[in-house]
Amino acid sequence: MSTSTIVFVFLGLFLLGGAYSFWKQKLPKGVVLLLVLGSGMCLATGLMRI
């Protein structure tokens, strides 16, 4: 695995954790949705690079 793969997967998990945290704090759904979409794109990119 290359370094960029590890970075993308780590960033995707980090954003997913942030989205969960924001959802638990009942912040606006638009912000949570944006974090989830960013997380999904990072995870997909990381997994496709494997």
PDB file of N, CA, C and O in Angstrom:
ATOM      1  N   MET A   1       0.841  -1.178   0.000  1.00  0.00           N
ATOM      2  CA  MET A   1       0.000   0.000   0.000  1.00  0.00           C
ATOM      3  C   MET A   1       0.885   1.240   0.000  1.00  0.00           C
ATOM      4  O   MET A   1       1.889   1.317   0.709  1.00  0.00           O
ATOM      5  N   SER A   2       0.490   2.179  -0.797  1.00  0.00           N
ATOM      6  CA  SER A   2       1.259   3.412  -0.868  1.00  0.00           C
ATOM      7  C   SER A   2       0.812   4.384   0.216  1.00  0.00           C
ATOM      8  O   SER A   2      -0.209   4.187   0.875  1.00  0.00           O
ATOM      9  N   THR A   3       1.590   5.417   0.377  1.00  0.00           N
ATOM     10  CA  THR A   3       1.294   6.415   1.408  1.00  0.00           C
ATOM     11  C   THR A   3      -0.011   7.139   1.124  1.00  0.00           C
ATOM     12  O   THR A   3      -0.764   7.435   2.051  1.00  0.00           O
ATOM     13  N   SER A   4      -0.290   7.427  -0.134  1.00  0.00           N
ATOM     14  CA  SER A   4      -1.521   8.144  -0.461  1.00  0.00           C
ATOM     15  C   SER A   4      -2.761   7.308  -0.126  1.00  0.00           C
ATOM     16  O   SER A   4      -3.785   7.861   0.275  1.00  0.00           O
ATOM     17  N   THR A   5      -2.679   5.998  -0.283  1.00  0.00           N
ATOM     18  CA  THR A   5      -3.795   5.136   0.073  1.00  0.00           C
ATOM     19  C   THR A   5      -4.087   5.228   1.562  1.00  0.00           C
ATOM     20  O   THR A   5      -5.240   5.354   1.973  1.00  0.00           O
ATOM     21  N   ILE A   6      -3.041   5.164   2.361  1.00  0.00           N
ATOM     22  CA  ILE A   6      -3.200   5.246   3.811  1.00  0.00           C
ATOM     23  C   ILE A   6      -3.764   6.599   4.212  1.00  0.00           C
ATOM     24  O   ILE A   6      -4.614   6.674   5.099  1.00  0.00           O
ATOM     25  N   VAL A   7      -3.307   7.664   3.574  1.00  0.00           N
ATOM     26  CA  VAL A   7      -3.788   9.012   3.894  1.00  0.00           C
ATOM     27  C   VAL A   7      -5.267   9.145   3.554  1.00  0.00           C
ATOM     28  O   VAL A   7      -6.031   9.690   4.350  1.00  0.00           O
ATOM     29  N   PHE A   8      -5.686   8.659   2.391  1.00  0.00           N
ATOM     30  CA  PHE A   8      -7.087   8.763   1.996  1.00  0.00           C
ATOM     31  C   PHE A   8      -7.999   7.970   2.930  1.00  0.00           C
ATOM     32  O   PHE A   8      -9.066   8.455   3.306  1.00  0.00           O
ATOM     33  N   VAL A   9      -7.597   6.767   3.304  1.00  0.00           N
ATOM     34  CA  VAL A   9      -8.423   5.960   4.195  1.00  0.00           C
ATOM     35  C   VAL A   9      -8.486   6.612   5.575  1.00  0.00           C
ATOM     36  O   VAL A   9      -9.559   6.682   6.174  1.00  0.00           O
ATOM     37  N   PHE A  10      -7.357   7.086   6.081  1.00  0.00           N
ATOM     38  CA  PHE A  10      -7.340   7.752   7.386  1.00  0.00           C
ATOM     39  C   PHE A  10      -8.203   9.011   7.361  1.00  0.00           C
ATOM     40  O   PHE A  10      -8.960   9.257   8.299  1.00  0.00           O
ATOM     41  N   LEU A  11      -8.098   9.804   6.307  1.00  0.00           N
ATOM     42  CA  LEU A  11      -8.894  11.023   6.199  1.00  0.00           C
ATOM     43  C   LEU A  11     -10.383  10.699   6.115  1.00  0.00           C
ATOM     44  O   LEU A  11     -11.203  11.396   6.712  1.00  0.00           O
ATOM     45  N   GLY A  12     -10.734   9.652   5.381  1.00  0.00           N
ATOM     46  CA  GLY A  12     -12.131   9.245   5.293  1.00  0.00           C
ATOM     47  C   GLY A  12     -12.688   8.828   6.639  1.00  0.00           C
ATOM     48  O   GLY A  12     -13.812   9.194   6.984  1.00  0.00           O
ATOM     49  N   LEU A  13     -11.916   8.066   7.405  1.00  0.00           N
ATOM     50  CA  LEU A  13     -12.372   7.657   8.734  1.00  0.00           C
ATOM     51  C   LEU A  13     -12.450   8.844   9.688  1.00  0.00           C
ATOM     52  O   LEU A  13     -13.349   8.915  10.526  1.00  0.00           O
ATOM     53  N   PHE A  14     -11.508   9.773   9.561  1.00  0.00           N
ATOM     54  CA  PHE A  14     -11.515  10.976  10.388  1.00  0.00           C
ATOM     55  C   PHE A  14     -12.759  11.815  10.114  1.00  0.00           C
ATOM     56  O   PHE A  14     -13.414  12.282  11.046  1.00  0.00           O
ATOM     57  N   LEU A  15     -13.080  12.006   8.844  1.00  0.00           N
ATOM     58  CA  LEU A  15     -14.277  12.774   8.494  1.00  0.00           C
ATOM     59  C   LEU A  15     -15.549  12.060   8.922  1.00  0.00           C
ATOM     60  O   LEU A  15     -16.515  12.704   9.331  1.00  0.00           O
ATOM     61  N   LEU A  16     -15.556  10.750   8.831  1.00  0.00           N
ATOM     62  CA  LEU A  16     -16.720   9.986   9.269  1.00  0.00           C
ATOM     63  C   LEU A  16     -16.930  10.129  10.778  1.00  0.00           C
ATOM     64  O   LEU A  16     -18.063  10.249  11.243  1.00  0.00           O
ATOM     65  N   GLY A  17     -15.852  10.116  11.525  1.00  0.00           N
ATOM     66  CA  GLY A  17     -15.952  10.341  12.966  1.00  0.00           C
ATOM     67  C   GLY A  17     -16.450  11.745  13.280  1.00  0.00           C
ATOM     68  O   GLY A  17     -17.231  11.935  14.212  1.00  0.00           O
ATOM     69  N   GLY A  18     -16.006  12.721  12.512  1.00  0.00           N
ATOM     70  CA  GLY A  18     -16.476  14.086  12.696  1.00  0.00           C
ATOM     71  C   GLY A  18     -17.954  14.222  12.374  1.00  0.00           C
ATOM     72  O   GLY A  18     -18.679  14.938  13.065  1.00  0.00           O
ATOM     73  N   ALA A  19     -18.404  13.544  11.334  1.00  0.00           N
ATOM     74  CA  ALA A  19     -19.818  13.586  10.979  1.00  0.00           C
ATOM     75  C   ALA A  19     -20.664  12.966  12.087  1.00  0.00           C
ATOM     76  O   ALA A  19     -21.726  13.490  12.424  1.00  0.00           O
ATOM     77  N   TYR A  20     -20.204  11.865  12.648  1.00  0.00           N
ATOM     78  CA  TYR A  20     -20.931  11.224  13.747  1.00  0.00           C
ATOM     79  C   TYR A  20     -20.990  12.153  14.957  1.00  0.00           C
ATOM     80  O   TYR A  20     -22.029  12.277  15.607  1.00  0.00           O
ATOM     81  N   SER A  21     -19.871  12.801  15.249  1.00  0.00           N
ATOM     82  CA  SER A  21     -19.826  13.727  16.378  1.00  0.00           C
ATOM     83  C   SER A  21     -20.776  14.903  16.164  1.00  0.00           C
ATOM     84  O   SER A  21     -21.505  15.291  17.077  1.00  0.00           O
ATOM     85  N   PHE A  22     -20.767  15.465  14.963  1.00  0.00           N
ATOM     86  CA  PHE A  22     -21.652  16.590  14.662  1.00  0.00           C
ATOM     87  C   PHE A  22     -23.117  16.162  14.724  1.00  0.00           C
ATOM     88  O   PHE A  22     -23.968  16.931  15.171  1.00  0.00           O
ATOM     89  N   TRP A  23     -23.417  14.938  14.278  1.00  0.00           N
ATOM     90  CA  TRP A  23     -24.785  14.433  14.319  1.00  0.00           C
ATOM     91  C   TRP A  23     -25.252  14.271  15.765  1.00  0.00           C
ATOM     92  O   TRP A  23     -26.397  14.589  16.088  1.00  0.00           O
ATOM     93  N   LYS A  24     -24.356  13.771  16.645  1.00  0.00           N
ATOM     94  CA  LYS A  24     -24.709  13.612  18.052  1.00  0.00           C
ATOM     95  C   LYS A  24     -24.933  14.969  18.730  1.00  0.00           C
ATOM     96  O   LYS A  24     -25.711  15.063  19.679  1.00  0.00           O
ATOM     97  N   GLN A  25     -24.251  16.029  18.245  1.00  0.00           N
ATOM     98  CA  GLN A  25     -24.410  17.364  18.810  1.00  0.00           C
ATOM     99  C   GLN A  25     -25.607  18.098  18.217  1.00  0.00           C
ATOM    100  O   GLN A  25     -25.898  19.233  18.595  1.00  0.00           O
ATOM    101  N   LYS A  26     -26.299  17.441  17.284  1.00  0.00           N
ATOM    102  CA  LYS A  26     -27.476  17.990  16.610  1.00  0.00           C
ATOM    103  C   LYS A  26     -27.170  19.289  15.860  1.00  0.00           C
ATOM    104  O   LYS A  26     -27.945  20.244  15.897  1.00  0.00           O
ATOM    105  N   LEU A  27     -26.031  19.299  15.185  1.00  0.00           N
ATOM    106  CA  LEU A  27     -25.678  20.429  14.334  1.00  0.00           C
ATOM    107  C   LEU A  27     -26.456  20.318  13.024  1.00  0.00           C
ATOM    108  O   LEU A  27     -27.062  19.278  12.765  1.00  0.00           O
ATOM    109  N   PRO A  28     -26.455  21.359  12.194  1.00  0.00           N
ATOM    110  CA  PRO A  28     -27.253  21.336  10.957  1.00  0.00           C
ATOM    111  C   PRO A  28     -26.947  20.112  10.081  1.00  0.00           C
ATOM    112  O   PRO A  28     -25.801  19.688   9.933  1.00  0.00           O
ATOM    113  N   LYS A  29     -28.022  19.573   9.512  1.00  0.00           N
ATOM    114  CA  LYS A  29     -27.885  18.349   8.713  1.00  0.00           C
ATOM    115  C   LYS A  29     -27.066  18.563   7.449  1.00  0.00           C
ATOM    116  O   LYS A  29     -26.469  17.618   6.934  1.00  0.00           O
ATOM    117  N   GLY A  30     -27.028  19.796   6.939  1.00  0.00           N
ATOM    118  CA  GLY A  30     -26.231  20.077   5.754  1.00  0.00           C
ATOM    119  C   GLY A  30     -24.744  19.888   6.003  1.00  0.00           C
ATOM    120  O   GLY A  30     -24.018  19.396   5.139  1.00  0.00           O
ATOM    121  N   VAL A  31     -24.298  20.280   7.180  1.00  0.00           N
ATOM    122  CA  VAL A  31     -22.885  20.119   7.542  1.00  0.00           C
ATOM    123  C   VAL A  31     -22.549  18.645   7.687  1.00  0.00           C
ATOM    124  O   VAL A  31     -21.509  18.186   7.215  1.00  0.00           O
ATOM    125  N   VAL A  32     -23.435  17.907   8.343  1.00  0.00           N
ATOM    126  CA  VAL A  32     -23.221  16.471   8.532  1.00  0.00           C
ATOM    127  C   VAL A  32     -23.201  15.764   7.187  1.00  0.00           C
ATOM    128  O   VAL A  32     -22.352  14.905   6.949  1.00  0.00           O
ATOM    129  N   LEU A  33     -24.121  16.116   6.314  1.00  0.00           N
ATOM    130  CA  LEU A  33     -24.174  15.503   4.986  1.00  0.00           C
ATOM    131  C   LEU A  33     -22.911  15.788   4.191  1.00  0.00           C
ATOM    132  O   LEU A  33     -22.400  14.908   3.498  1.00  0.00           O
ATOM    133  N   LEU A  34     -22.410  16.999   4.287  1.00  0.00           N
ATOM    134  CA  LEU A  34     -21.178  17.356   3.580  1.00  0.00           C
ATOM    135  C   LEU A  34     -19.998  16.535   4.084  1.00  0.00           C
ATOM    136  O   LEU A  34     -19.175  16.077   3.291  1.00  0.00           O
ATOM    137  N   LEU A  35     -19.912  16.349   5.388  1.00  0.00           N
ATOM    138  CA  LEU A  35     -18.839  15.526   5.945  1.00  0.00           C
ATOM    139  C   LEU A  35     -18.971  14.061   5.528  1.00  0.00           C
ATOM    140  O   LEU A  35     -17.972  13.402   5.240  1.00  0.00           O
ATOM    141  N   VAL A  36     -20.195  13.560   5.498  1.00  0.00           N
ATOM    142  CA  VAL A  36     -20.406  12.166   5.089  1.00  0.00           C
ATOM    143  C   VAL A  36     -20.030  11.969   3.621  1.00  0.00           C
ATOM    144  O   VAL A  36     -19.410  10.968   3.262  1.00  0.00           O
ATOM    145  N   LEU A  37     -20.406  12.917   2.784  1.00  0.00           N
ATOM    146  CA  LEU A  37     -20.048  12.806   1.358  1.00  0.00           C
ATOM    147  C   LEU A  37     -18.532  12.872   1.167  1.00  0.00           C
ATOM    148  O   LEU A  37     -17.969  12.098   0.392  1.00  0.00           O
ATOM    149  N   GLY A  38     -17.876  13.787   1.864  1.00  0.00           N
ATOM    150  CA  GLY A  38     -16.418  13.881   1.781  1.00  0.00           C
ATOM    151  C   GLY A  38     -15.750  12.620   2.289  1.00  0.00           C
ATOM    152  O   GLY A  38     -14.772  12.149   1.709  1.00  0.00           O
ATOM    153  N   SER A  39     -16.276  12.077   3.370  1.00  0.00           N
ATOM    154  CA  SER A  39     -15.736  10.840   3.926  1.00  0.00           C
ATOM    155  C   SER A  39     -15.895   9.685   2.939  1.00  0.00           C
ATOM    156  O   SER A  39     -14.971   8.900   2.729  1.00  0.00           O
ATOM    157  N   GLY A  40     -17.068   9.598   2.346  1.00  0.00           N
ATOM    158  CA  GLY A  40     -17.309   8.526   1.379  1.00  0.00           C
ATOM    159  C   GLY A  40     -16.384   8.612   0.175  1.00  0.00           C
ATOM    160  O   GLY A  40     -15.882   7.597  -0.309  1.00  0.00           O
ATOM    161  N   MET A  41     -16.165   9.830  -0.304  1.00  0.00           N
ATOM    162  CA  MET A  41     -15.265   9.995  -1.459  1.00  0.00           C
ATOM    163  C   MET A  41     -13.828   9.629  -1.095  1.00  0.00           C
ATOM    164  O   MET A  41     -13.134   8.985  -1.882  1.00  0.00           O
ATOM    165  N   CYS A  42     -13.378  10.037   0.096  1.00  0.00           N
ATOM    166  CA  CYS A  42     -12.015   9.701   0.515  1.00  0.00           C
ATOM    167  C   CYS A  42     -11.846   8.198   0.702  1.00  0.00           C
ATOM    168  O   CYS A  42     -10.845   7.624   0.273  1.00  0.00           O
ATOM    169  N   LEU A  43     -12.824   7.562   1.341  1.00  0.00           N
ATOM    170  CA  LEU A  43     -12.735   6.117   1.539  1.00  0.00           C
ATOM    171  C   LEU A  43     -12.768   5.370   0.209  1.00  0.00           C
ATOM    172  O   LEU A  43     -12.023   4.410   0.010  1.00  0.00           O
ATOM    173  N   ALA A  44     -13.635   5.816  -0.700  1.00  0.00           N
ATOM    174  CA  ALA A  44     -13.716   5.150  -2.012  1.00  0.00           C
ATOM    175  C   ALA A  44     -12.398   5.303  -2.776  1.00  0.00           C
ATOM    176  O   ALA A  44     -11.916   4.359  -3.402  1.00  0.00           O
ATOM    177  N   THR A  45     -11.835   6.492  -2.714  1.00  0.00           N
ATOM    178  CA  THR A  45     -10.549   6.725  -3.397  1.00  0.00           C
ATOM    179  C   THR A  45      -9.455   5.852  -2.795  1.00  0.00           C
ATOM    180  O   THR A  45      -8.680   5.228  -3.520  1.00  0.00           O
ATOM    181  N   GLY A  46      -9.397   5.811  -1.464  1.00  0.00           N
ATOM    182  CA  GLY A  46      -8.385   5.000  -0.808  1.00  0.00           C
ATOM    183  C   GLY A  46      -8.535   3.532  -1.112  1.00  0.00           C
ATOM    184  O   GLY A  46      -7.545   2.842  -1.355  1.00  0.00           O
ATOM    185  N   LEU A  47      -9.778   3.037  -1.102  1.00  0.00           N
ATOM    186  CA  LEU A  47      -9.993   1.623  -1.361  1.00  0.00           C
ATOM    187  C   LEU A  47      -9.738   1.251  -2.821  1.00  0.00           C
ATOM    188  O   LEU A  47      -9.293   0.139  -3.105  1.00  0.00           O
ATOM    189  N   MET A  48     -10.016   2.172  -3.754  1.00  0.00           N
ATOM    190  CA  MET A  48      -9.747   1.882  -5.163  1.00  0.00           C
ATOM    191  C   MET A  48      -8.256   1.898  -5.467  1.00  0.00           C
ATOM    192  O   MET A  48      -7.815   1.266  -6.427  1.00  0.00           O
ATOM    193  N   ARG A  49      -7.475   2.611  -4.664  1.00  0.00           N
ATOM    194  CA  ARG A  49      -6.029   2.673  -4.886  1.00  0.00           C
ATOM    195  C   ARG A  49      -5.296   1.446  -4.349  1.00  0.00           C
ATOM    196  O   ARG A  49      -4.115   1.252  -4.637  1.00  0.00           O
ATOM    197  N   ILE A  50      -6.002   0.607  -3.558  1.00  0.00           N
ATOM    198  CA  ILE A  50      -5.343  -0.568  -2.977  1.00  0.00           C
ATOM    199  C   ILE A  50      -4.985  -1.543  -4.031  1.00  0.00           C
ATOM    200  O   ILE A  50      -4.421  -2.596  -3.732  1.00  0.00           O
TER     201      ILE A  50
END
